[in-house]
Amino acid sequence: MSAIATARLFKNGSSQAVRLPKDYRFEGEEVAIRRFGDAVILLPLRYRKEDLMGLLAEIGPVELAPREQDDWNDQRA
């Protein structure tokens, strides 16, 4: 598997933007965007759901950072 590239985040007015490295640029004016938990996926608009699922399967499992969560008891009656 190849090394993971990084991209810079910056503010553009009241929005957050991502400066993509040259090798990751898209053609056109828009991309499809999808959130999976904390992950955000950008795809050319020509992709369909099946294409997205195939790409995610190709990426494979991703090691996620451990999630901290307070212990709590369900106190519903």
OpenMM code with the backbone's topology and positions (N, CA, C; nanometers):
from openmm import Vec3, app, unit

residues = "MET SER ALA ILE ALA THR ALA ARG LEU PHE LYS ASN GLY SER SER GLN ALA VAL ARG LEU PRO LYS ASP TYR ARG PHE GLU GLY GLU GLU VAL ALA ILE ARG ARG PHE GLY ASP ALA VAL ILE LEU LEU PRO LEU ARG TYR ARG LYS GLU ASP LEU MET GLY LEU LEU ALA GLU ILE GLY PRO VAL GLU LEU ALA PRO ARG GLU GLN ASP ASP TRP ASN ASP GLN ARG ALA".split()
positions = [
    Vec3(0.0848, -0.1183, 0.0000),
    Vec3(0.0000, 0.0000, 0.0000),
    Vec3(0.0888, 0.1239, 0.0000),
    Vec3(0.0537, 0.2248, -0.0776),
    Vec3(0.1353, 0.3452, -0.0858),
    Vec3(0.1159, 0.4325, 0.0378),
    Vec3(0.2089, 0.5243, 0.0564),
    Vec3(0.2039, 0.6151, 0.1704),
    Vec3(0.0816, 0.7055, 0.1601),
    Vec3(0.0326, 0.7499, 0.2734),
    Vec3(-0.0822, 0.8400, 0.2772),
    Vec3(-0.0340, 0.9822, 0.2539),
    Vec3(-0.0957, 1.0508, 0.1584),
    Vec3(-0.0641, 1.1910, 0.1314),
    Vec3(-0.1437, 1.2788, 0.2270),
    Vec3(-0.1010, 1.4010, 0.2451),
    Vec3(-0.1739, 1.4952, 0.3293),
    Vec3(-0.2114, 1.6180, 0.2470),
    Vec3(-0.3115, 1.6898, 0.2948),
    Vec3(-0.3569, 1.8123, 0.2300),
    Vec3(-0.3734, 1.9190, 0.3373),
    Vec3(-0.3566, 2.0444, 0.2990),
    Vec3(-0.3689, 2.1555, 0.3920),
    Vec3(-0.5139, 2.2023, 0.4013),
    Vec3(-0.5562, 2.2366, 0.5214),
    Vec3(-0.6882, 2.2944, 0.5464),
    Vec3(-0.6720, 2.4450, 0.5619),
    Vec3(-0.7710, 2.5216, 0.5157),
    Vec3(-0.7686, 2.6662, 0.5342),
    Vec3(-0.9111, 2.7195, 0.5313),
    Vec3(-0.9276, 2.8433, 0.5764),
    Vec3(-1.0584, 2.9076, 0.5762),
    Vec3(-1.0756, 2.9848, 0.4462),
    Vec3(-1.1962, 2.9770, 0.3903),
    Vec3(-1.2336, 3.0529, 0.2724),
    Vec3(-1.3664, 3.1189, 0.3062),
    Vec3(-1.3601, 3.2403, 0.3553),
    Vec3(-1.4797, 3.3051, 0.4084),
    Vec3(-1.5218, 3.2326, 0.5340),
    Vec3(-1.6466, 3.1883, 0.5410),
    Vec3(-1.6941, 3.1145, 0.6579),
    Vec3(-1.6875, 2.9636, 0.6376),
    Vec3(-1.6290, 2.9201, 0.5250),
    Vec3(-1.6178, 2.7773, 0.4949),
    Vec3(-1.4762, 2.7272, 0.5193),
    Vec3(-1.4645, 2.5969, 0.5413),
    Vec3(-1.3340, 2.5332, 0.5478),
    Vec3(-1.3049, 2.4747, 0.4102),
    Vec3(-1.1832, 2.4883, 0.3646),
    Vec3(-1.1444, 2.4373, 0.2336),
    Vec3(-1.0217, 2.3485, 0.2474),
    Vec3(-1.0001, 2.2660, 0.1464),
    Vec3(-0.8863, 2.1746, 0.1441),
    Vec3(-0.8032, 2.2048, 0.0205),
    Vec3(-0.6740, 2.2243, 0.0385),
    Vec3(-0.5841, 2.2461, -0.0742),
    Vec3(-0.5262, 2.1109, -0.1132),
    Vec3(-0.5735, 2.0568, -0.2250),
    Vec3(-0.5316, 1.9230, -0.2687),
    Vec3(-0.3961, 1.9295, -0.3394),
    Vec3(-0.3088, 1.8320, -0.3124),
    Vec3(-0.1841, 1.8240, -0.3888),
    Vec3(-0.2146, 1.8030, -0.5376),
    Vec3(-0.1207, 1.8397, -0.6226),
    Vec3(-0.1397, 1.8335, -0.7678),
    Vec3(-0.1882, 1.6966, -0.8146),
    Vec3(-0.1337, 1.5899, -0.7600),
    Vec3(-0.1711, 1.4547, -0.8030),
    Vec3(-0.3134, 1.4162, -0.7662),
    Vec3(-0.3815, 1.4966, -0.6843),
    Vec3(-0.5166, 1.4634, -0.6371),
    Vec3(-0.6224, 1.5596, -0.6907),
    Vec3(-0.5874, 1.6456, -0.7814),
    Vec3(-0.6836, 1.7433, -0.8338),
    Vec3(-0.7936, 1.6763, -0.9143),
    Vec3(-0.9120, 1.7378, -0.9128),
    Vec3(-1.0289, 1.6918, -0.9875),
    Vec3(-1.0457, 1.7756, -1.1130),
    Vec3(-1.1083, 1.7181, -1.2133),
    Vec3(-1.1506, 1.7945, -1.3300),
    Vec3(-1.2907, 1.8470, -1.3021),
    Vec3(-1.3256, 1.9581, -1.3641),
    Vec3(-1.4603, 2.0118, -1.3492),
    Vec3(-1.4708, 2.1139, -1.2381),
    Vec3(-1.5933, 2.1508, -1.2073),
    Vec3(-1.6226, 2.2572, -1.1106),
    Vec3(-1.6773, 2.2056, -0.9777),
    Vec3(-1.7278, 2.0815, -0.9743),
    Vec3(-1.7907, 2.0281, -0.8534),
    Vec3(-1.7484, 1.8838, -0.8311),
    Vec3(-1.7592, 1.8411, -0.7052),
    Vec3(-1.7382, 1.7011, -0.6690),
    Vec3(-1.8535, 1.6568, -0.5801),
    Vec3(-1.8779, 1.5273, -0.5757),
    Vec3(-1.9739, 1.4715, -0.4810),
    Vec3(-1.9014, 1.4564, -0.3474),
    Vec3(-1.9715, 1.4783, -0.2393),
    Vec3(-1.9119, 1.4689, -0.1066),
    Vec3(-1.9998, 1.3803, -0.0190),
    Vec3(-1.9354, 1.2954, 0.0605),
    Vec3(-2.0104, 1.2035, 0.1469),
    Vec3(-1.9351, 1.1895, 0.2780),
    Vec3(-2.0084, 1.1919, 0.3879),
    Vec3(-1.9482, 1.1755, 0.5200),
    Vec3(-1.9732, 1.0338, 0.5689),
    Vec3(-1.8690, 0.9688, 0.6210),
    Vec3(-1.8762, 0.8383, 0.6863),
    Vec3(-1.8156, 0.8556, 0.8241),
    Vec3(-1.8983, 0.8827, 0.9248),
    Vec3(-1.8450, 0.9126, 1.0581),
    Vec3(-1.7630, 1.0404, 1.0517),
    Vec3(-1.6362, 1.0332, 1.0909),
    Vec3(-1.5481, 1.1497, 1.0838),
    Vec3(-1.4778, 1.1623, 0.9488),
    Vec3(-1.4920, 1.0627, 0.8629),
    Vec3(-1.4260, 1.0653, 0.7325),
    Vec3(-1.5136, 1.1371, 0.6301),
    Vec3(-1.4501, 1.2077, 0.5385),
    Vec3(-1.5192, 1.2756, 0.4298),
    Vec3(-1.4574, 1.2261, 0.2990),
    Vec3(-1.5425, 1.1813, 0.2063),
    Vec3(-1.4978, 1.1277, 0.0786),
    Vec3(-1.5395, 1.2240, -0.0322),
    Vec3(-1.4462, 1.2612, -0.1189),
    Vec3(-1.4751, 1.3443, -0.2360),
    Vec3(-1.4638, 1.2574, -0.3602),
    Vec3(-1.5629, 1.2657, -0.4482),
    Vec3(-1.5629, 1.1865, -0.5717),
    Vec3(-1.6084, 1.2724, -0.6891),
    Vec3(-1.5558, 1.2445, -0.8080),
    Vec3(-1.6114, 1.3130, -0.9252),
    Vec3(-1.7609, 1.2815, -0.9347),
    Vec3(-1.8382, 1.3723, -0.9858),
    Vec3(-1.9835, 1.3527, -0.9936),
    Vec3(-2.0223, 1.2331, -1.0785),
    Vec3(-1.9341, 1.1846, -1.1650),
    Vec3(-1.9684, 1.0716, -1.2514),
    Vec3(-1.9776, 0.9394, -1.1761),
    Vec3(-1.9265, 0.9320, -1.0520),
    Vec3(-1.9304, 0.8071, -0.9764),
    Vec3(-2.0710, 0.7784, -0.9252),
    Vec3(-2.1054, 0.6515, -0.9231),
    Vec3(-2.2320, 0.6062, -0.8666),
    Vec3(-2.2045, 0.5423, -0.7312),
    Vec3(-2.3091, 0.5107, -0.6573),
    Vec3(-2.2938, 0.4488, -0.5259),
    Vec3(-2.2117, 0.3191, -0.5354),
    Vec3(-2.2374, 0.2400, -0.6388),
    Vec3(-2.1645, 0.1140, -0.6545),
    Vec3(-2.0154, 0.1392, -0.6741),
    Vec3(-1.9823, 0.2459, -0.7484),
    Vec3(-1.8422, 0.2800, -0.7690),
    Vec3(-1.7767, 0.3200, -0.6363),
    Vec3(-1.8499, 0.3971, -0.5559),
    Vec3(-1.7982, 0.4386, -0.4265),
    Vec3(-1.7718, 0.3187, -0.3366),
    Vec3(-1.8662, 0.2263, -0.3322),
    Vec3(-1.8490, 0.1090, -0.2472),
    Vec3(-1.7294, 0.0256, -0.2946),
    Vec3(-1.7097, 0.0168, -0.4257),
    Vec3(-1.5948, -0.0540, -0.4799),
    Vec3(-1.4641, 0.0129, -0.4414),
    Vec3(-1.4615, 0.1469, -0.4469),
    Vec3(-1.3408, 0.2197, -0.4075),
    Vec3(-1.3099, 0.2001, -0.2593),
    Vec3(-1.4126, 0.2053, -0.1762),
    Vec3(-1.3919, 0.1853, -0.0322),
    Vec3(-1.3415, 0.0442, -0.0038),
    Vec3(-1.3920, -0.0549, -0.0767),
    Vec3(-1.3447, -0.1919, -0.0593),
    Vec3(-1.1985, -0.2028, -0.1007),
    Vec3(-1.1609, -0.1298, -0.2050),
    Vec3(-1.0220, -0.1305, -0.2524),
    Vec3(-0.9286, -0.0673, -0.1494),
    Vec3(-0.9753, 0.0376, -0.0828),
    Vec3(-0.8941, 0.1037, 0.0202),
    Vec3(-0.8681, 0.0076, 0.1345),
    Vec3(-0.9694, -0.0709, 0.1701),
    Vec3(-0.9546, -0.1686, 0.2780),
    Vec3(-0.9707, -0.1052, 0.4144),
    Vec3(-0.9478, -0.1863, 0.5182),
    Vec3(-0.9630, -0.1365, 0.6544),
    Vec3(-0.8656, -0.0221, 0.6830),
    Vec3(-0.9110, 0.0730, 0.7577),
    Vec3(-0.8286, 0.1870, 0.7973),
    Vec3(-0.8125, 0.1819, 0.9481),
    Vec3(-0.6898, 0.1972, 0.9944),
    Vec3(-0.6660, 0.1971, 1.1388),
    Vec3(-0.7109, 0.3305, 1.1949),
    Vec3(-0.8061, 0.3263, 1.2850),
    Vec3(-0.8613, 0.4475, 1.3448),
    Vec3(-0.8026, 0.4692, 1.4830),
    Vec3(-0.7947, 0.5948, 1.5228),
    Vec3(-0.7471, 0.6274, 1.6562),
    Vec3(-0.8513, 0.5809, 1.7580),
    Vec3(-0.8068, 0.5392, 1.8776),
    Vec3(-0.9038, 0.4978, 1.9791),
    Vec3(-0.9962, 0.6136, 2.0162),
    Vec3(-1.1202, 0.5801, 2.0412),
    Vec3(-1.2206, 0.6812, 2.0757),
    Vec3(-1.2418, 0.6819, 2.2249),
    Vec3(-1.2294, 0.7992, 2.2856),
    Vec3(-1.2545, 0.8107, 2.4292),
    Vec3(-1.4023, 0.8389, 2.4508),
    Vec3(-1.4594, 0.7653, 2.5440),
    Vec3(-1.6011, 0.7836, 2.5739),
    Vec3(-1.6192, 0.7660, 2.7234),
    Vec3(-1.6908, 0.8593, 2.7842),
    Vec3(-1.7177, 0.8501, 2.9283),
    Vec3(-1.8050, 0.7291, 2.9568),
    Vec3(-1.7777, 0.6654, 3.0707),
    Vec3(-1.8662, 0.5591, 3.1151),
    Vec3(-1.9939, 0.6212, 3.1658),
    Vec3(-2.1065, 0.5598, 3.1323),
    Vec3(-2.2348, 0.6097, 3.1818),
    Vec3(-2.3300, 0.4925, 3.1961),
    Vec3(-2.4281, 0.5130, 3.2778),
    Vec3(-2.5307, 0.4123, 3.2993),
    Vec3(-2.6607, 0.4608, 3.2383),
    Vec3(-2.7337, 0.3704, 3.1765),
    Vec3(-2.8624, 0.4044, 3.1199),
    Vec3(-2.9622, 0.4119, 3.2345),
    Vec3(-3.0077, 0.5334, 3.2638),
    Vec3(-3.0956, 0.5514, 3.3792),
    Vec3(-3.2408, 0.5786, 3.3368),
    Vec3(-3.2772, 0.5323, 3.2187),
    Vec3(-3.4160, 0.5490, 3.1766),
    Vec3(-3.5060, 0.4586, 3.2602),
    Vec3(-3.6244, 0.5066, 3.2877),
    Vec3(-3.7193, 0.4292, 3.3686),
    Vec3(-3.7999, 0.3363, 3.2815),
] * unit.nanometer
topology = app.Topology()
chain = topology.addChain("A")
for resn in residues:
    res = topology.addResidue(resn, chain)
    for name in ("N", "CA", "C"):
        topology.addAtom(name, app.Element.getBySymbol(name[0]), res)
